[in-house]
């Protein structure tokens, strides 16, 4: 190995190890040199910054398709970290942040929030979570979301598969209205629900078709009871769970926190 390349490799290794164990460097590397290490070595930014890529399963489906219910069961059995794009937006909406009012207006209108806002919330939640394997439900919802993810998250996360809960609009509408009796959500009403259905059909269905063509989609018939749907979900993504280090017998993950 060329001497200059060896020195760069050793520098990256020391920086990565120091970051992993919280050890301050006696002679800190200049920030500009550290930022260019991956390119100079032909490596990904994840190596130089010590972070491994997050492993992600997207969970898609219309409003009331059962995304939250099925994610909760997968979390209980396999210790995955569940992030709901919708929940993160609602939490931000309820805060006093500058984006809260804008998010409120989008949700009430049944529109999709700008990708920069959704991705910012998702990235922050992923970086703060203890594990590295995630179920992300309600994202991506349109082509803008797909493009934003590819442009901004490619170096930070890898999509293992896309779980799609396929449910009729009639059944989804019934579930949303039933949920609205106790959820307290302002969008769990017939008017907002129908706006969300229209948005879903126009903007999310083409995304589902894209992932199906790419071979990442796992389509689940989701009109049955939750137990039946969950059995179908587990069977459909068993190979994907193994691919991210989940032991299907014990429900445990890799020793790296996944």
Secondary structure, DSSP 8 states (H G I E B T S, - for coil): --HHHHHHHHHHHHHHHHHHHT---TT---HHHHHHHHHHHT--HHHHT----EEEEEEE--TTSSHHHHHHHHHHHH--EEEEHHHHHHHHHHSSSTTHHHHHHHHHTT----HHHHHHHHHHHHHHSS-SEEEEES---SHHHHHHHHHHSTTTEEEEEEEEEE--HHHHHHHHHHHHHHH--TT-SHHHHHHHHHHIIIIIHHHHHHHHHHT-EEEEE-SS-HHHHHHHHHHHHHHHHHHTT--TTT----TT--
